Amino acid sequence: MTTVKNKISAPKPVQGTPEASGQLDDLLALMARLRADCPWDKKQTNHSLIPYAIEEAYELGEAVQADDDEDIKGELGDVLLQVVFHCQMYAEQGRFDISDVMTTLQEKLIRRHPHVFEAETLADEAAVKARWDEIKAEEALERQRRGKPKGRLDRVKAGSALMQAQSLQQAASELGFDWQGVEGAIEKLEEEIAELKDIMPQTGETVSPRQRDELEKELGDCLFGLVNVARKLNLDAETAALTCVHKFKSRFAYIEAQLAAAGKRVEDSDITEMDALWEAAKQEER
């Protein structure tokens, strides 16, 4: 017997000016109203929201580290917004709604905790983690039986682009797809940089959508190659990038402070002066 699923319908937009009630149904109605009446929200797609979902997850991590309740509430809300936003759009497409998402989550949590909801006994946290991974592997096999085959590299966990790139490269290396030393990775990186240079637009040149796509692909190849160099040097590409980000912020803050001490703003300075202060910041670090 085949079960016929009810047709999915998107939440109805709230009318008038809503109040912050703390109720899920009211939040869904508010999101529906934004999709109906806000020009920016209207134009978004599930794919266009991907960078925002990643950004909000990182900002939540920073808020938790800072341990500020107001920041944590705000960032948790931003993560929840991504869930609600995506669910609204998938409901508009008639694919599924937030109740389907919550049901799927509940089923997964129950299924992956037999030591809580069944008679199964696990000795410690390590045993729980091992059992969790075992159940995940069983779920992957079930997806394959349903016609959703997965390759060996599909087991790599999601994360930032740098994290995924390094994990994919490591997984491929374990399967024998790798260079012996770092030299091969560097040669490949130089090859990718040369290909990027070949299609770089001239200063002032208008870039067509097709050129932009090609530039994005070649730049991605360069980043992937650079991550491979990091892996071959036993360095973590994500950590290296974050170190650079923090270093840049620190040096720019030094520039701002030095300009402020001289009674100036960044907007009143020029690249020559700021570059000199940048070099002074580097000397301070040493």
C-alpha positions in Angstrom: 0.0 0.0 0.0 1.4 3.4 -1.0 1.0 6.3 1.5 0.0 9.5 -0.2 1.6 12.5 1.4 -0.5 15.6 1.9 0.3 18.5 -0.5 2.8 20.9 1.0 1.5 24.5 1.4 3.7 27.4 2.5 2.7 29.3 5.7 0.4 32.2 5.2 1.9 35.7 5.7 1.1 37.6 8.9 -1.1 40.6 8.4 -0.5 44.0 9.8 2.4 44.8 12.0 3.4 41.6 13.9 4.5 41.3 17.5 7.5 39.3 18.8 5.6 36.5 20.5 8.3 33.8 20.7 5.9 31.3 19.0 7.1 29.2 16.0 3.9 29.6 14.0 4.2 33.4 14.3 7.8 33.3 13.2 6.8 31.2 10.1 4.0 33.7 9.3 6.5 36.5 9.7 9.0 34.8 7.3 6.2 34.3 4.8 5.4 38.0 5.0 9.0 38.9 4.3 9.1 36.6 1.3 5.9 38.3 0.0 6.8 41.9 0.6 10.6 42.4 1.1 12.4 42.9 -2.3 15.6 41.3 -0.9 13.9 38.3 0.6 11.9 37.8 -2.5 14.9 37.4 -4.8 16.7 34.9 -2.6 17.1 31.2 -3.5 18.2 28.2 -1.4 21.5 28.4 -3.2 22.0 32.2 -2.7 21.5 31.7 1.1 24.4 29.1 1.4 27.1 31.7 2.2 24.8 33.3 4.9 24.2 30.0 6.6 27.9 29.3 6.8 28.6 32.8 8.0 25.9 32.6 10.8 27.3 29.3 12.0 30.8 30.9 12.4 29.3 33.9 14.2 27.5 31.7 16.6 30.8 30.0 17.4 32.4 33.3 18.1 29.5 34.4 20.3 29.7 31.2 22.4 33.4 31.7 22.8 32.8 35.3 24.0 30.1 33.9 26.4 27.8 37.0 26.1 24.2 36.0 26.5 22.7 38.7 24.3 25.2 37.9 21.5 24.5 34.2 21.8 20.7 34.8 21.6 21.1 37.0 18.6 23.4 34.5 16.8 21.2 31.5 17.6 18.3 33.5 16.2 20.3 34.2 13.0 21.0 30.5 12.6 17.3 29.8 13.2 16.4 32.4 10.5 18.4 30.3 8.0 16.4 27.2 8.9 13.1 29.1 8.7 14.1 30.9 5.4 15.1 27.6 3.7 11.9 25.8 4.9 9.7 28.6 3.6 11.3 28.4 0.2 11.1 24.6 0.0 7.5 24.8 1.1 6.8 27.3 -1.7 8.2 24.8 -4.1 5.9 22.1 -2.6 8.8 19.9 -1.6 8.6 19.9 2.3 8.0 22.2 5.2 9.4 22.8 8.6 7.3 20.0 10.3 9.0 17.5 7.9 12.4 18.8 8.9 11.6 18.5 12.6 10.1 15.0 12.1 13.3 13.9 10.3 15.4 15.3 13.1 13.4 13.6 15.7 13.6 10.3 13.9 17.4 10.6 13.5 17.9 11.5 17.2 15.8 8.5 18.3 17.5 6.2 15.9 21.0 7.3 16.8 20.5 6.9 20.6 19.6 3.3 21.1 21.4 3.5 24.5 18.9 6.0 25.6 15.6 4.8 24.1 16.3 1.0 23.8 17.9 -1.6 26.0 21.3 -1.2 24.4 24.1 -0.3 26.9 27.2 1.7 26.1 30.1 2.0 28.5 31.3 5.6 27.9 31.4 8.6 25.6 33.8 6.8 23.2 31.5 3.9 22.8 28.6 6.3 22.2 30.6 8.0 19.4 31.6 4.7 17.9 27.9 3.5 17.9 26.8 6.8 16.4 29.3 6.4 13.5 28.2 2.8 13.0 24.5 3.9 12.7 25.5 6.7 10.3 27.3 4.1 8.1 24.2 1.9 8.2 22.1 4.9 7.1 24.5 5.5 4.2 24.1 1.9 3.0 20.3 2.3 3.2 20.6 5.4 1.0 22.5 3.4 -1.6 19.8 0.7 -1.5 17.3 3.5 -2.3 19.2 4.4 -5.4 21.4 7.2 -3.9 24.9 5.9 -4.4 27.7 7.6 -2.6 31.4 7.7 -3.6 34.2 7.2 -1.1 34.9 10.9 -0.9 31.2 11.7 -0.2 31.9 10.6 3.4 34.0 13.7 4.0 32.1 15.9 6.4 30.8 19.4 5.5 32.6 22.4 6.7 34.2 25.5 5.3 35.6 25.2 1.8 39.1 25.0 3.1 38.3 22.3 5.6 36.4 20.2 3.0 39.2 20.7 0.4 41.9 19.4 2.8 39.7 16.5 4.0 38.9 15.5 0.4 42.6 15.6 -0.5 43.5 13.5 2.5 40.8 11.0 1.7 42.0 10.8 -1.9 45.6 10.4 -0.7 44.6 7.4 1.4 43.2 5.9 -1.8 46.6 6.4 -3.6 45.6 9.5 -5.5 48.5 11.8 -4.5 52.0 13.0 -5.2 54.9 11.6 -3.2 56.2 15.0 -2.0 55.2 18.6 -1.8 57.0 19.4 -5.1 54.2 18.0 -7.2 51.6 20.0 -5.3 53.6 23.2 -5.8 54.0 22.5 -9.5 50.2 22.0 -9.8 49.6 25.2 -7.9 51.9 27.1 -10.2 50.1 25.6 -13.2 46.7 26.7 -11.9 48.0 30.3 -11.2 49.3 30.5 -14.7 45.9 29.5 -16.0 44.3 32.2 -13.9 46.7 34.8 -15.2 45.9 33.8 -18.8 42.2 34.8 -18.4 42.7 37.8 -16.1 40.9 40.9 -17.4 42.8 44.1 -18.2 42.3 47.0 -15.8 39.0 48.7 -16.7 37.8 45.9 -18.9 34.2 44.9 -18.5 33.9 41.3 -17.4 31.1 39.2 -19.0 29.1 36.7 -17.0 30.9 33.9 -18.8 34.3 35.3 -18.0 33.3 35.7 -14.4 32.4 32.0 -14.3 35.7 31.1 -15.8 37.6 33.3 -13.3 35.7 31.8 -10.4 36.6 28.3 -11.5 40.3 29.1 -12.0 40.5 30.9 -8.7 38.9 27.9 -7.1 41.5 25.6 -8.6 44.2 27.9 -7.2 42.8 27.8 -3.7 42.4 24.0 -3.9 46.0 23.7 -5.0 47.2 26.0 -2.2 45.3 23.8 0.3 47.1 20.8 -1.1 50.4 22.4 -0.5 49.4 23.1 3.1 48.4 19.4 3.5 51.7 18.2 2.1 53.5 20.4 4.7 51.3 18.9 7.5 49.7 22.3 8.0 46.0 23.0 8.5 44.8 25.4 5.7 41.8 26.6 7.8 44.0 27.5 10.7 46.5 29.2 8.4 43.8 31.3 6.8 42.3 32.3 10.2 45.8 33.2 11.4 46.1 35.5 8.4 42.6 37.0 9.0 43.5 37.8 12.7 46.9 39.2 11.6 45.3 41.5 9.0 42.7 42.8 11.5 45.4 43.4 14.1 47.6 45.3 11.7 44.8 47.4 10.4 43.7 48.3 13.9 47.3 49.5 14.5 47.0 51.7 11.4 43.8 53.2 12.7 45.2 53.8 16.1 48.3 55.5 14.8 46.3 57.7 12.5 43.9 58.6 15.4 46.9 59.5 17.6 47.9 62.0 14.8 44.4 63.4 14.7 43.5 61.7 11.4 41.0 59.2 10.2 41.6 56.3 7.7 39.5 58.2 5.2 42.0 61.2 5.5 45.0 59.0 4.7 46.3 57.4 1.5 47.8 54.1 0.5 51.4 55.3 0.9 50.9 56.4 4.5 48.9 53.3 5.4 51.4 51.0 3.8 54.2 52.6 5.9 52.1 52.1 9.0 51.4 48.5 7.9 55.2 47.9 7.8 55.5 49.5 11.2 52.8 47.1 12.5 54.9 44.2 11.2 57.9 45.5 13.0 55.9 45.7 16.2 54.9 42.1 15.9 58.6 41.1 15.8 
